[in-house]
Amino acid sequence: MNETEWIICTICGRKTHNKIREDTVLKNYPLYCPKCKQETLIDAKDLQITVIQKQEH
């Protein structure tokens, strides 16, 4: 069984509405946080999140 985790917002530190599994690979994914209303461009692999760019609205 694959492990899953919530993606945490890199700006406010809260859970987003997205989950990733340990075999999920994301590249240039626009992660939107409904709580702080910010969007961040991320990469994800092996449950590790890397921030590419933070966008202020």
C-alpha distance matrix in Angstrom:
0.0 3.8 6.6 9.5 13.1 16.4 18.9 21.9 25.4 27.1 30.5 30.2 26.9 25.6 22.4 22.7 21.4 18.8 15.1 13.4 9.9 9.9 10.8 13.4 17.0 19.9 23.6 26.5 24.6 27.1 25.3 27.5 27.6 29.1 30.4 32.5 32.9 32.4 30.6 29.2 28.3 25.1 22.9 19.2 17.2 14.5 14.6 18.4 20.9 24.4 27.3 29.6 32.1 32.9 34.9 37.3 38.5
3.8 0.0 3.8 6.4 10.1 13.4 15.5 18.6 22.0 23.6 27.0 27.0 23.8 22.7 19.5 19.7 18.7 15.7 12.0 9.9 6.3 6.2 7.5 9.9 13.5 16.4 20.0 22.9 21.0 23.5 21.8 24.2 24.5 26.2 27.5 29.4 29.8 29.0 27.1 25.5 24.5 21.3 19.2 15.5 13.5 11.0 11.0 14.8 17.2 20.6 23.5 25.8 28.4 29.2 31.3 33.8 35.1
6.6 3.8 0.0 3.8 6.9 10.6 12.9 15.6 19.2 20.8 24.1 23.9 20.5 19.5 16.6 17.3 16.8 14.1 10.3 8.5 5.6 5.6 8.6 10.3 13.7 16.0 19.6 22.2 20.1 22.3 20.1 22.3 22.2 24.0 24.9 26.7 27.5 26.7 25.2 23.5 23.0 19.7 18.0 14.2 12.8 10.0 8.9 12.6 15.1 18.7 21.5 24.2 26.5 27.0 29.3 31.6 33.0
9.5 6.4 3.8 0.0 3.8 7.0 9.5 12.5 16.0 17.9 21.1 20.8 17.6 16.3 13.1 13.5 12.9 10.3 6.5 5.5 4.2 6.3 9.2 9.3 12.6 14.2 17.8 19.9 17.5 19.2 16.8 18.7 18.5 20.2 21.2 23.1 23.8 23.2 21.8 20.5 20.3 17.3 16.1 12.6 12.2 10.4 8.1 11.7 13.3 17.0 19.3 22.0 24.0 24.2 26.2 28.3 29.6
13.1 10.1 6.9 3.8 0.0 3.8 6.4 8.9 12.5 14.5 17.6 17.1 13.9 12.6 9.7 10.6 10.9 8.7 5.5 5.6 6.5 8.2 11.4 10.6 13.2 13.9 17.3 18.8 16.2 17.4 14.6 16.3 15.6 17.5 18.1 19.8 20.8 20.2 19.1 17.8 18.1 15.3 14.8 11.7 12.1 10.8 7.5 10.2 11.1 14.9 16.8 19.9 21.6 21.3 23.4 25.3 26.7
16.4 13.4 10.6 7.0 3.8 0.0 3.8 6.1 9.5 12.2 14.8 14.1 11.2 9.5 6.2 6.9 7.5 6.0 4.3 6.4 9.0 11.2 13.8 12.1 14.2 13.9 16.9 17.7 14.7 15.2 11.9 13.0 12.0 13.7 14.3 16.2 17.2 16.9 16.1 15.3 16.2 14.0 14.4 12.0 13.5 13.1 9.6 11.4 11.0 14.5 15.6 18.6 19.7 19.0 20.7 22.3 23.4
18.9 15.5 12.9 9.5 6.4 3.8 0.0 3.8 6.6 8.9 11.8 11.9 9.5 8.6 6.1 5.8 7.6 5.7 5.6 6.8 10.0 11.9 14.0 11.7 12.7 11.6 14.1 14.5 11.7 12.0 8.7 10.3 9.7 12.4 13.1 14.2 15.0 14.0 12.8 11.6 12.5 10.4 11.2 9.5 11.9 12.4 8.9 9.6 8.1 11.2 11.9 14.9 15.9 15.3 17.1 19.0 20.4
21.9 18.6 15.6 12.5 8.9 6.1 3.8 0.0 3.8 6.2 8.8 8.4 5.7 5.5 4.6 5.8 9.1 8.5 9.1 10.5 13.5 14.9 17.4 15.2 15.8 14.4 16.3 16.1 13.5 13.1 9.5 10.4 8.7 11.5 11.2 11.8 13.4 12.4 12.2 11.1 12.8 11.2 12.8 11.7 14.3 14.8 11.2 10.9 9.0 11.5 11.5 14.8 15.2 13.9 15.9 17.3 18.9
25.4 22.0 19.2 16.0 12.5 9.5 6.6 3.8 0.0 3.8 5.4 5.8 4.9 5.4 6.1 6.1 9.8 9.9 11.7 13.2 16.5 18.0 20.0 17.3 17.3 15.1 16.3 15.2 12.8 11.4 7.9 8.1 6.2 9.4 9.0 8.7 10.2 8.8 9.0 8.2 10.9 10.3 12.9 13.0 16.1 17.3 14.0 13.0 10.1 11.5 10.2 13.2 12.8 10.8 12.5 13.5 15.3
27.1 23.6 20.8 17.9 14.5 12.2 8.9 6.2 3.8 0.0 3.8 6.1 5.7 8.2 9.6 9.9 13.4 13.1 14.4 15.1 18.1 18.9 20.9 18.3 17.7 15.5 16.0 14.7 13.1 12.0 9.4 10.2 9.0 12.5 11.8 10.4 11.9 9.6 9.5 7.6 10.0 9.4 12.1 12.7 15.8 17.3 14.2 12.3 9.1 9.4 7.7 10.9 10.5 8.7 11.3 12.6 15.1
30.5 27.0 24.1 21.1 17.6 14.8 11.8 8.8 5.4 3.8 0.0 3.8 5.9 8.4 10.8 11.0 14.7 15.2 17.1 18.3 21.5 22.6 24.5 21.8 21.2 18.6 18.8 16.9 15.4 13.4 10.9 10.4 8.7 11.6 10.2 7.8 9.9 7.7 9.0 8.3 11.6 12.1 15.3 16.3 19.6 21.1 18.0 16.1 12.9 12.8 10.3 12.8 11.3 8.4 10.2 10.3 12.8
30.2 27.0 23.9 20.8 17.1 14.1 11.9 8.4 5.8 6.1 3.8 0.0 3.8 5.7 9.0 10.1 13.8 15.0 16.9 18.7 21.9 23.2 25.5 23.0 23.0 20.7 21.4 19.8 17.8 15.7 12.6 11.5 8.5 10.5 8.1 6.6 9.8 9.1 11.2 11.3 14.7 15.0 17.9 18.3 21.4 22.4 18.9 17.6 14.9 15.5 13.6 16.4 15.0 12.0 13.3 12.8 14.5
26.9 23.8 20.5 17.6 13.9 11.2 9.5 5.7 4.9 5.7 5.9 3.8 0.0 3.8 6.9 9.0 12.8 13.5 14.6 16.2 19.1 20.2 22.9 20.7 21.1 19.4 20.6 19.7 17.5 16.2 12.8 12.4 9.7 11.9 9.9 9.6 12.5 11.7 13.0 12.4 15.2 14.5 16.8 16.4 19.1 19.6 16.0 14.9 12.8 14.2 13.2 16.5 16.0 13.7 15.6 15.8 17.7
25.6 22.7 19.5 16.3 12.6 9.5 8.6 5.5 5.4 8.2 8.4 5.7 3.8 0.0 3.8 6.5 9.9 11.4 12.7 15.1 18.1 19.9 22.5 20.3 21.1 19.5 21.2 20.4 17.6 16.2 12.4 11.5 8.3 9.6 7.7 8.9 11.6 11.9 13.2 13.4 16.2 15.6 17.9 17.1 19.8 20.2 16.4 16.2 14.2 16.2 15.4 18.6 18.0 15.7 17.0 17.1 18.2
22.4 19.5 16.6 13.1 9.7 6.2 6.1 4.6 6.1 9.6 10.8 9.0 6.9 3.8 0.0 3.8 6.7 8.0 9.2 11.9 15.0 17.1 19.6 17.4 18.7 17.3 19.5 19.1 16.0 15.0 11.2 10.7 8.0 9.3 8.7 10.7 12.5 12.9 13.4 13.6 15.8 14.8 16.6 15.4 17.9 18.1 14.4 15.0 13.3 15.9 15.6 18.7 18.6 16.7 18.0 18.6 19.5
22.7 19.7 17.3 13.5 10.6 6.9 5.8 5.8 6.1 9.9 11.0 10.1 9.0 6.5 3.8 0.0 3.8 5.4 8.0 11.0 14.5 17.1 18.9 16.1 17.1 15.3 17.3 16.7 13.3 11.9 8.2 7.4 5.5 6.9 7.9 9.9 10.5 10.9 10.9 11.5 13.6 13.1 15.1 14.4 17.2 18.1 14.7 15.3 13.1 15.4 14.8 17.3 17.0 15.3 16.0 16.9 17.4
21.4 18.7 16.8 12.9 10.9 7.5 7.6 9.1 9.8 13.4 14.7 13.8 12.8 9.9 6.7 3.8 0.0 3.8 6.9 10.4 13.8 16.9 18.3 15.5 17.0 15.3 17.8 17.4 13.7 12.6 9.4 8.6 7.7 7.9 10.0 12.5 12.3 13.2 12.8 13.8 15.3 14.8 16.4 15.4 18.0 18.8 15.7 17.0 15.2 17.7 17.4 19.5 19.4 18.0 18.3 19.3 19.3
18.8 15.7 14.1 10.3 8.7 6.0 5.7 8.5 9.9 13.1 15.2 15.0 13.5 11.4 8.0 5.4 3.8 0.0 3.8 6.8 10.3 13.5 14.6 11.7 13.2 11.9 14.7 14.9 11.3 11.2 8.4 9.2 9.4 10.8 12.9 14.8 14.5 14.4 13.0 13.1 13.7 12.5 13.4 12.0 14.4 15.3 12.4 14.0 12.5 15.2 15.5 17.6 18.2 17.4 18.3 20.0 20.4
15.1 12.0 10.3 6.5 5.5 4.3 5.6 9.1 11.7 14.4 17.1 16.9 14.6 12.7 9.2 8.0 6.9 3.8 0.0 3.8 6.9 10.1 11.7 9.5 11.8 11.6 14.9 16.0 12.8 13.7 11.1 12.6 12.6 14.2 15.9 17.8 17.9 17.5 16.1 15.4 15.6 13.5 13.5 11.1 12.6 12.7 9.9 12.3 11.8 15.1 16.3 18.6 19.9 19.6 21.0 22.9 23.7
13.4 9.9 8.5 5.5 5.6 6.4 6.8 10.5 13.2 15.1 18.3 18.7 16.2 15.1 11.9 11.0 10.4 6.8 3.8 0.0 3.8 6.7 8.1 5.9 8.5 9.1 12.7 14.6 12.0 13.9 12.0 14.4 15.0 17.2 18.8 20.3 20.3 19.3 17.3 15.9 15.3 12.5 11.5 8.5 9.2 9.2 7.0 9.8 10.1 13.4 15.3 17.5 19.4 19.9 21.6 24.1 25.2
9.9 6.3 5.6 4.2 6.5 9.0 10.0 13.5 16.5 18.1 21.5 21.9 19.1 18.1 15.0 14.5 13.8 10.3 6.9 3.8 0.0 3.8 5.4 5.2 8.7 10.7 14.5 17.0 14.9 17.3 15.6 18.1 18.8 20.9 22.4 23.9 24.0 23.0 21.0 19.3 18.4 15.3 13.5 10.0 9.1 8.0 6.8 10.4 11.9 15.3 17.8 20.0 22.4 23.1 25.1 27.6 28.9
9.9 6.2 5.6 6.3 8.2 11.2 11.9 14.9 18.0 18.9 22.6 23.2 20.2 19.9 17.1 17.1 16.9 13.5 10.1 6.7 3.8 0.0 3.8 5.6 8.5 11.3 14.6 17.6 16.2 19.0 17.6 20.5 21.1 23.6 24.9 26.0 26.3 24.9 22.7 20.6 19.3 15.8 13.3 9.6 7.4 5.0 5.3 8.9 11.4 14.6 17.7 19.9 22.7 23.8 26.3 29.0 30.7
10.8 7.5 8.6 9.2 11.4 13.8 14.0 17.4 20.0 20.9 24.5 25.5 22.9 22.5 19.6 18.9 18.3 14.6 11.7 8.1 5.4 3.8 0.0 3.8 6.5 10.0 13.2 16.6 15.6 18.8 18.1 21.2 22.5 24.9 26.7 27.7 27.6 26.0 23.4 21.2 19.3 16.0 13.1 9.7 7.3 6.2 7.9 10.8 12.9 15.5 18.6 20.1 23.0 24.6 26.8 29.8 31.4
13.4 9.9 10.3 9.3 10.6 12.1 11.7 15.2 17.3 18.3 21.8 23.0 20.7 20.3 17.4 16.1 15.5 11.7 9.5 5.9 5.2 5.6 3.8 0.0 3.8 6.6 10.1 13.2 11.9 15.0 14.5 17.7 19.2 21.7 23.7 24.7 24.2 22.6 19.8 17.8 15.9 12.8 10.3 7.2 6.2 6.9 7.5 9.9 10.9 13.4 15.9 17.3 20.0 21.4 23.3 26.4 27.8
17.0 13.5 13.7 12.6 13.2 14.2 12.7 15.8 17.3 17.7 21.2 23.0 21.1 21.1 18.7 17.1 17.0 13.2 11.8 8.5 8.7 8.5 6.5 3.8 0.0 3.8 6.7 10.2 9.8 13.4 13.6 17.2 19.2 22.1 24.2 24.6 23.8 21.7 18.6 16.2 13.7 10.7 7.6 5.5 4.8 7.4 8.6 9.6 9.9 11.4 13.9 14.6 17.5 19.5 21.4 24.8 26.4
19.9 16.4 16.0 14.2 13.9 13.9 11.6 14.4 15.1 15.5 18.6 20.7 19.4 19.5 17.3 15.3 15.3 11.9 11.6 9.1 10.7 11.3 10.0 6.6 3.8 0.0 3.8 6.7 6.0 9.7 10.4 14.0 16.5 19.4 21.7 21.7 20.7 18.4 15.1 12.8 10.2 7.5 5.1 4.8 6.6 10.0 10.1 10.2 9.0 9.9 11.4 11.7 14.2 16.2 17.9 21.2 22.7
23.6 20.0 19.6 17.8 17.3 16.9 14.1 16.3 16.3 16.0 18.8 21.4 20.6 21.2 19.5 17.3 17.8 14.7 14.9 12.7 14.5 14.6 13.2 10.1 6.7 3.8 0.0 3.8 5.4 9.1 10.9 14.6 17.4 20.6 22.8 22.3 21.0 18.3 14.7 12.1 8.7 6.8 4.6 6.7 8.7 12.4 12.8 11.9 10.2 9.6 10.4 9.5 12.1 14.7 16.3 20.0 21.6
26.5 22.9 22.2 19.9 18.8 17.7 14.5 16.1 15.2 14.7 16.9 19.8 19.7 20.4 19.1 16.7 17.4 14.9 16.0 14.6 17.0 17.6 16.6 13.2 10.2 6.7 3.8 0.0 3.8 6.4 9.1 12.5 15.6 18.8 21.0 20.1 18.4 15.5 11.8 9.4 5.7 5.5 5.6 8.9 11.7 15.4 15.2 13.8 11.1 9.8 9.2 7.5 9.2 11.7 12.9 16.6 18.2
24.6 21.0 20.1 17.5 16.2 14.7 11.7 13.5 12.8 13.1 15.4 17.8 17.5 17.6 16.0 13.3 13.7 11.3 12.8 12.0 14.9 16.2 15.6 11.9 9.8 6.0 5.4 3.8 0.0 3.8 5.9 9.4 12.5 15.5 18.0 17.5 15.8 13.4 9.8 8.1 5.4 5.2 6.2 8.4 11.7 15.0 14.0 13.3 10.5 10.4 9.7 9.2 10.3 11.7 12.6 15.9 17.0
27.1 23.5 22.3 19.2 17.4 15.2 12.0 13.1 11.4 12.0 13.4 15.7 16.2 16.2 15.0 11.9 12.6 11.2 13.7 13.9 17.3 19.0 18.8 15.0 13.4 9.7 9.1 6.4 3.8 0.0 3.8 6.3 9.8 12.6 15.2 14.5 12.4 10.0 6.3 5.7 4.5 6.5 9.1 11.3 14.9 18.0 16.4 15.6 12.3 12.0 10.2 9.8 9.4 9.6 9.6 12.6 13.4
25.3 21.8 20.1 16.8 14.6 11.9 8.7 9.5 7.9 9.4 10.9 12.6 12.8 12.4 11.2 8.2 9.4 8.4 11.1 12.0 15.6 17.6 18.1 14.5 13.6 10.4 10.9 9.1 5.9 3.8 0.0 3.8 6.6 9.8 12.1 11.8 10.3 8.4 5.5 5.2 6.0 6.7 9.6 10.8 14.5 17.0 14.7 14.1 10.8 11.4 9.8 10.8 10.4 9.7 10.2 12.6 13.5
27.5 24.2 22.3 18.7 16.3 13.0 10.3 10.4 8.1 10.2 10.4 11.5 12.4 11.5 10.7 7.4 8.6 9.2 12.6 14.4 18.1 20.5 21.2 17.7 17.2 14.0 14.6 12.5 9.4 6.3 3.8 0.0 3.8 6.3 9.0 8.8 6.9 5.9 4.4 6.5 8.7 10.3 13.4 14.5 18.1 20.4 17.7 17.3 14.0 14.6 12.6 13.6 12.3 10.5 10.0 11.3 11.3
27.6 24.5 22.2 18.5 15.6 12.0 9.7 8.7 6.2 9.0 8.7 8.5 9.7 8.3 8.0 5.5 7.7 9.4 12.6 15.0 18.8 21.1 22.5 19.2 19.2 16.5 17.4 15.6 12.5 9.8 6.6 3.8 0.0 3.8 5.5 5.8 5.3 5.6 6.4 8.3 11.3 12.3 15.4 16.0 19.5 21.2 18.1 17.7 14.6 15.7 13.8 15.5 14.1 11.7 11.5 11.8 12.0
29.1 26.2 24.0 20.2 17.5 13.7 12.4 11.5 9.4 12.5 11.6 10.5 11.9 9.6 9.3 6.9 7.9 10.8 14.2 17.2 20.9 23.6 24.9 21.7 22.1 19.4 20.6 18.8 15.5 12.6 9.8 6.3 3.8 0.0 3.8 5.9 5.0 7.5 9.1 11.8 14.8 16.0 19.0 19.4 22.8 24.3 21.1 21.1 18.2 19.5 17.6 19.2 17.6 14.9 14.0 13.7 12.8
30.4 27.5 24.9 21.2 18.1 14.3 13.1 11.2 9.0 11.8 10.2 8.1 9.9 7.7 8.7 7.9 10.0 12.9 15.9 18.8 22.4 24.9 26.7 23.7 24.2 21.7 22.8 21.0 18.0 15.2 12.1 9.0 5.5 3.8 0.0 3.8 5.6 8.2 10.8 13.1 16.5 17.5 20.6 20.9 24.1 25.4 21.9 21.6 18.9 20.1 18.2 20.2 18.5 15.4 14.9 13.9 13.5
32.5 29.4 26.7 23.1 19.8 16.2 14.2 11.8 8.7 10.4 7.8 6.6 9.6 8.9 10.7 9.9 12.5 14.8 17.8 20.3 23.9 26.0 27.7 24.7 24.6 21.7 22.3 20.1 17.5 14.5 11.8 8.8 5.8 5.9 3.8 0.0 3.8 5.5 8.9 11.2 14.9 16.4 19.9 20.7 24.2 25.8 22.5 21.6 18.4 19.0 16.5 18.2 16.0 12.6 11.9 10.5 10.5
32.9 29.8 27.5 23.8 20.8 17.2 15.0 13.4 10.2 11.9 9.9 9.8 12.5 11.6 12.5 10.5 12.3 14.5 17.9 20.3 24.0 26.3 27.6 24.2 23.8 20.7 21.0 18.4 15.8 12.4 10.3 6.9 5.3 5.0 5.6 3.8 0.0 3.8 6.9 10.1 13.6 15.7 19.2 20.5 24.2 26.2 23.1 22.3 19.0 19.3 16.6 17.6 15.2 12.0 10.4 9.1 8.1
32.4 29.0 26.7 23.2 20.2 16.9 14.0 12.4 8.8 9.6 7.7 9.1 11.7 11.9 12.9 10.9 13.2 14.4 17.5 19.3 23.0 24.9 26.0 22.6 21.7 18.4 18.3 15.5 13.4 10.0 8.4 5.9 5.6 7.5 8.2 5.5 3.8 0.0 3.8 6.7 10.3 12.7 16.4 18.1 21.8 24.1 21.3 20.0 16.4 16.2 13.2 14.0 11.4 8.2 6.8 6.3 6.7
30.6 27.1 25.2 21.8 19.1 16.1 12.8 12.2 9.0 9.5 9.0 11.2 13.0 13.2 13.4 10.9 12.8 13.0 16.1 17.3 21.0 22.7 23.4 19.8 18.6 15.1 14.7 11.8 9.8 6.3 5.5 4.4 6.4 9.1 10.8 8.9 6.9 3.8 0.0 3.8 6.8 9.6 13.2 15.3 19.1 21.7 19.3 18.0 14.3 13.8 10.9 11.2 9.0 6.7 5.6 7.2 8.0
29.2 25.5 23.5 20.5 17.8 15.3 11.6 11.1 8.2 7.6 8.3 11.3 12.4 13.4 13.6 11.5 13.8 13.1 15.4 15.9 19.3 20.6 21.2 17.8 16.2 12.8 12.1 9.4 8.1 5.7 5.2 6.5 8.3 11.8 13.1 11.2 10.1 6.7 3.8 0.0 3.8 6.2 10.0 12.4 16.1 18.9 16.7 14.9 11.1 10.2 7.1 7.6 5.9 4.6 5.8 8.6 10.7
28.3 24.5 23.0 20.3 18.1 16.2 12.5 12.8 10.9 10.0 11.6 14.7 15.2 16.2 15.8 13.6 15.3 13.7 15.6 15.3 18.4 19.3 19.3 15.9 13.7 10.2 8.7 5.7 5.4 4.5 6.0 8.7 11.3 14.8 16.5 14.9 13.6 10.3 6.8 3.8 0.0 3.8 7.2 10.3 14.0 17.2 15.7 13.9 10.2 8.7 6.2 5.3 5.1 6.3 7.8 11.3 13.3
25.1 21.3 19.7 17.3 15.3 14.0 10.4 11.2 10.3 9.4 12.1 15.0 14.5 15.6 14.8 13.1 14.8 12.5 13.5 12.5 15.3 15.8 16.0 12.8 10.7 7.5 6.8 5.5 5.2 6.5 6.7 10.3 12.3 16.0 17.5 16.4 15.7 12.7 9.6 6.2 3.8 0.0 3.8 6.6 10.3 13.4 12.0 10.1 6.6 5.6 4.6 5.3 7.2 8.8 11.1 14.5 16.7
22.9 19.2 18.0 16.1 14.8 14.4 11.2 12.8 12.9 12.1 15.3 17.9 16.8 17.9 16.6 15.1 16.4 13.4 13.5 11.5 13.5 13.3 13.1 10.3 7.6 5.1 4.6 5.6 6.2 9.1 9.6 13.4 15.4 19.0 20.6 19.9 19.2 16.4 13.2 10.0 7.2 3.8 0.0 3.8 6.9 10.5 10.0 8.2 5.8 5.1 6.5 7.1 10.1 12.3 14.8 18.2 20.5
19.2 15.5 14.2 12.6 11.7 12.0 9.5 11.7 13.0 12.7 16.3 18.3 16.4 17.1 15.4 14.4 15.4 12.0 11.1 8.5 10.0 9.6 9.7 7.2 5.5 4.8 6.7 8.9 8.4 11.3 10.8 14.5 16.0 19.4 20.9 20.7 20.5 18.1 15.3 12.4 10.3 6.6 3.8 0.0 3.8 6.9 6.4 5.5 4.6 6.2 8.9 10.5 13.4 15.1 17.7 20.9 23.0
17.2 13.5 12.8 12.2 12.1 13.5 11.9 14.3 16.1 15.8 19.6 21.4 19.1 19.8 17.9 17.2 18.0 14.4 12.6 9.2 9.1 7.4 7.3 6.2 4.8 6.6 8.7 11.7 11.7 14.9 14.5 18.1 19.5 22.8 24.1 24.2 24.2 21.8 19.1 16.1 14.0 10.3 6.9 3.8 0.0 3.8 5.4 5.4 6.9 8.6 12.0 13.4 16.7 18.7 21.4 24.6 26.8
14.5 11.0 10.0 10.4 10.8 13.1 12.4 14.8 17.3 17.3 21.1 22.4 19.6 20.2 18.1 18.1 18.8 15.3 12.7 9.2 8.0 5.0 6.2 6.9 7.4 10.0 12.4 15.4 15.0 18.0 17.0 20.4 21.2 24.3 25.4 25.8 26.2 24.1 21.7 18.9 17.2 13.4 10.5 6.9 3.8 0.0 3.8 5.4 8.5 11.0 14.6 16.6 19.8 21.4 24.3 27.3 29.5
14.6 11.0 8.9 8.1 7.5 9.6 8.9 11.2 14.0 14.2 18.0 18.9 16.0 16.4 14.4 14.7 15.7 12.4 9.9 7.0 6.8 5.3 7.9 7.5 8.6 10.1 12.8 15.2 14.0 16.4 14.7 17.7 18.1 21.1 21.9 22.5 23.1 21.3 19.3 16.7 15.7 12.0 10.0 6.4 5.4 3.8 0.0 3.8 6.5 9.9 13.1 15.7 18.5 19.5 22.3 25.0 27.1
18.4 14.8 12.6 11.7 10.2 11.4 9.6 10.9 13.0 12.3 16.1 17.6 14.9 16.2 15.0 15.3 17.0 14.0 12.3 9.8 10.4 8.9 10.8 9.9 9.6 10.2 11.9 13.8 13.3 15.6 14.1 17.3 17.7 21.1 21.6 21.6 22.3 20.0 18.0 14.9 13.9 10.1 8.2 5.5 5.4 5.4 3.8 0.0 3.8 6.6 10.1 12.9 15.8 17.0 20.1 22.9 25.4
20.9 17.2 15.1 13.3 11.1 11.0 8.1 9.0 10.1 9.1 12.9 14.9 12.8 14.2 13.3 13.1 15.2 12.5 11.8 10.1 11.9 11.4 12.9 10.9 9.9 9.0 10.2 11.1 10.5 12.3 10.8 14.0 14.6 18.2 18.9 18.4 19.0 16.4 14.3 11.1 10.2 6.6 5.8 4.6 6.9 8.5 6.5 3.8 0.0 3.8 6.6 9.6 12.2 13.2 16.3 19.1 21.6
24.4 20.6 18.7 17.0 14.9 14.5 11.2 11.5 11.5 9.4 12.8 15.5 14.2 16.2 15.9 15.4 17.7 15.2 15.1 13.4 15.3 14.6 15.5 13.4 11.4 9.9 9.6 9.8 10.4 12.0 11.4 14.6 15.7 19.5 20.1 19.0 19.3 16.2 13.8 10.2 8.7 5.6 5.1 6.2 8.6 11.0 9.9 6.6 3.8 0.0 3.8 6.4 9.4 11.2 14.6 17.6 20.5
27.3 23.5 21.5 19.3 16.8 15.6 11.9 11.5 10.2 7.7 10.3 13.6 13.2 15.4 15.6 14.8 17.4 15.5 16.3 15.3 17.8 17.7 18.6 15.9 13.9 11.4 10.4 9.2 9.7 10.2 9.8 12.6 13.8 17.6 18.2 16.5 16.6 13.2 10.9 7.1 6.2 4.6 6.5 8.9 12.0 14.6 13.1 10.1 6.6 3.8 0.0 3.8 5.8 7.4 10.9 13.9 16.9
29.6 25.8 24.2 22.0 19.9 18.6 14.9 14.8 13.2 10.9 12.8 16.4 16.5 18.6 18.7 17.3 19.5 17.6 18.6 17.5 20.0 19.9 20.1 17.3 14.6 11.7 9.5 7.5 9.2 9.8 10.8 13.6 15.5 19.2 20.2 18.2 17.6 14.0 11.2 7.6 5.3 5.3 7.1 10.5 13.4 16.6 15.7 12.9 9.6 6.4 3.8 0.0 3.8 7.1 10.0 13.5 16.4
32.1 28.4 26.5 24.0 21.6 19.7 15.9 15.2 12.8 10.5 11.3 15.0 16.0 18.0 18.6 17.0 19.4 18.2 19.9 19.4 22.4 22.7 23.0 20.0 17.5 14.2 12.1 9.2 10.3 9.4 10.4 12.3 14.1 17.6 18.5 16.0 15.2 11.4 9.0 5.9 5.1 7.2 10.1 13.4 16.7 19.8 18.5 15.8 12.2 9.4 5.8 3.8 0.0 3.8 6.4 9.9 12.9
32.9 29.2 27.0 24.2 21.3 19.0 15.3 13.9 10.8 8.7 8.4 12.0 13.7 15.7 16.7 15.3 18.0 17.4 19.6 19.9 23.1 23.8 24.6 21.4 19.5 16.2 14.7 11.7 11.7 9.6 9.7 10.5 11.7 14.9 15.4 12.6 12.0 8.2 6.7 4.6 6.3 8.8 12.3 15.1 18.7 21.4 19.5 17.0 13.2 11.2 7.4 7.1 3.8 0.0 3.8 6.6 9.9
34.9 31.3 29.3 26.2 23.4 20.7 17.1 15.9 12.5 11.3 10.2 13.3 15.6 17.0 18.0 16.0 18.3 18.3 21.0 21.6 25.1 26.3 26.8 23.3 21.4 17.9 16.3 12.9 12.6 9.6 10.2 10.0 11.5 14.0 14.9 11.9 10.4 6.8 5.6 5.8 7.8 11.1 14.8 17.7 21.4 24.3 22.3 20.1 16.3 14.6 10.9 10.0 6.4 3.8 0.0 3.8 6.5
37.3 33.8 31.6 28.3 25.3 22.3 19.0 17.3 13.5 12.6 10.3 12.8 15.8 17.1 18.6 16.9 19.3 20.0 22.9 24.1 27.6 29.0 29.8 26.4 24.8 21.2 20.0 16.6 15.9 12.6 12.6 11.3 11.8 13.7 13.9 10.5 9.1 6.3 7.2 8.6 11.3 14.5 18.2 20.9 24.6 27.3 25.0 22.9 19.1 17.6 13.9 13.5 9.9 6.6 3.8 0.0 3.8
38.5 35.1 33.0 29.6 26.7 23.4 20.4 18.9 15.3 15.1 12.8 14.5 17.7 18.2 19.5 17.4 19.3 20.4 23.7 25.2 28.9 30.7 31.4 27.8 26.4 22.7 21.6 18.2 17.0 13.4 13.5 11.3 12.0 12.8 13.5 10.5 8.1 6.7 8.0 10.7 13.3 16.7 20.5 23.0 26.8 29.5 27.1 25.4 21.6 20.5 16.9 16.4 12.9 9.9 6.5 3.8 0.0
